[in-house]
Amino acid sequence: MTPQQQAVKEASSFVDKVNEVILFPFIALLLGIAFLVFLYGCAEYIFKSGNESAREEGVKHITWGIIGLVVMTTAWAILSLATGTFGLSDELECANDPTASGCADAFKLPDTSITTPPPN
């Protein structure tokens, strides 16, 4: 294995591990926390409906829970969109196994040396 192939393999392995071990579990954890804050706010609003200040606290928890859910869902969507748009998932798979189907042209740059004359 050449040093370049080894470097590509290590880099793709590192990115995969960061996504698998740190990034996506962290997003899932924060989504879970935001959902719990939302549920806590709902319960606080319902069970303490006689106390106006407790209801206001419930509304605050509901609001921050919804904001947290939206932010984390947006972060997950942006990461998924970026991965799909730039073809990172395919290139990472091809870096792990360059002989797989569809990987023959994964790391080739387009040939720009051929120029066509402008139309008349």
FENRAMO-V670585 format. One record per residue. N is the residue number from 1. RES is the residue in one small letter. PHI is phi in degrees with one decimal (999 if undefined). OMEGA is omega in whole degrees, -180 to 180 (NA if undefined). D_FIRST is the distance of its C-alpha to the first C-alpha in Angstrom with 2 decimals. Layout:
BEGIN
n = [N,N]
res = [RES,RES]
phi = [PHI,PHI]
omega = [OMEGA,OMEGA]
d_first = [D_FIRST,D_FIRST]
END
This chain:
BEGIN
n = [1,2,3,4,5,6,7,8,9,10,11,12,13,14,15,16,17,18,19,20,21,22,23,24,25,26,27,28,29,30,31,32,33,34,35,36,37,38,39,40,41,42,43,44,45,46,47,48,49,50,51,52,53,54,55,56,57,58,59,60,61,62,63,64,65,66,67,68,69,70,71,72,73,74,75,76,77,78,79,80,81,82,83,84,85,86,87,88,89,90,91,92,93,94,95,96,97,98,99,100,101,102,103,104,105,106,107,108,109,110,111,112,113,114,115,116,117,118,119,120]
res = [m,t,p,q,q,q,a,v,k,e,a,s,s,f,v,d,k,v,n,e,v,i,l,f,p,f,i,a,l,l,l,g,i,a,f,l,v,f,l,y,g,c,a,e,y,i,f,k,s,g,n,e,s,a,r,e,e,g,v,k,h,i,t,w,g,i,i,g,l,v,v,m,t,t,a,w,a,i,l,s,l,a,t,g,t,f,g,l,s,d,e,l,e,c,a,n,d,p,t,a,s,g,c,a,d,a,f,k,l,p,d,t,s,i,t,t,p,p,p,n]
phi = [999,-74.1,-61.1,-66.7,-64.5,-64.5,-64.9,-63.5,-64.4,-67.9,-65.4,-66.9,-64.2,-63.8,-62.9,-60.4,-66.4,-61.4,-64.5,-72.5,-96.2,-112.5,-67.9,-68.1,-63.6,-65.3,-63.4,-63.1,-62.2,-66.3,-62.5,-63.9,-64.2,-61.5,-65.7,-65.2,-62.8,-60.5,-64.4,-61.4,-63.4,-62.8,-64.0,-62.9,-65.2,-77.0,-75.5,-112.2,-66.6,-79.1,-105.7,-63.7,-69.5,-69.4,-65.9,-63.8,-63.4,-61.4,-63.9,-62.4,-65.1,-61.7,-61.4,-68.0,-64.9,-66.0,-60.3,-61.8,-62.3,-65.8,-63.6,-69.4,-65.8,-65.1,-61.4,-62.8,-66.2,-64.2,-64.0,-66.4,-65.2,-64.0,-63.5,-71.8,-67.7,-88.1,67.2,-65.9,-65.8,-66.6,-68.1,-66.8,-66.0,-69.7,-67.8,-72.5,-140.6,-64.3,-88.9,-67.4,-66.8,85.4,-101.4,-62.5,-108.9,-65.2,-115.0,-96.0,-83.7,-66.7,-80.3,-106.6,-76.5,-86.3,-115.3,-109.5,-69.7,-67.8,-67.6,-76.1]
omega = [-179,178,179,179,178,180,179,-180,180,-180,-180,177,179,-180,178,-179,179,178,-175,-172,-173,-167,-176,173,178,177,179,178,180,174,179,179,179,179,178,177,177,180,177,178,177,180,179,180,-177,-173,179,-175,180,-177,-176,-179,177,177,177,175,177,178,177,179,177,-179,-179,176,178,178,178,178,-179,-179,-178,177,177,178,178,-179,179,178,178,179,179,179,-180,-177,-177,177,-177,-179,178,-179,177,177,179,177,178,-179,-177,-179,-180,-179,-180,-177,-177,-178,-174,-175,178,176,178,-180,-179,-178,-179,179,178,180,180,179,-180,NA]
d_first = [0.00,3.79,6.61,8.21,6.26,6.52,10.02,10.94,10.22,12.25,14.86,15.48,15.75,18.17,20.21,20.50,21.67,24.11,25.55,25.77,27.06,29.00,29.91,31.12,32.84,34.52,35.82,37.04,38.78,40.52,41.57,43.07,44.90,46.28,47.48,49.19,50.87,52.09,53.48,55.09,56.75,58.04,59.46,60.99,62.57,64.02,65.19,66.66,68.29,71.59,70.27,69.54,67.36,65.23,64.81,63.68,61.05,59.97,59.66,57.53,55.17,55.04,54.32,51.54,50.04,49.98,48.54,45.74,45.03,44.96,42.70,40.11,40.25,39.84,36.82,35.17,36.14,34.83,31.41,31.30,32.59,30.10,27.18,28.69,29.82,26.65,24.53,22.45,22.36,21.03,18.33,17.28,17.22,15.21,12.63,12.42,12.42,12.01,13.53,16.66,19.91,20.84,17.40,17.36,19.21,18.31,16.68,18.82,21.82,25.13,26.54,29.55,30.48,32.87,36.17,39.17,42.71,44.74,47.27,50.84]
END
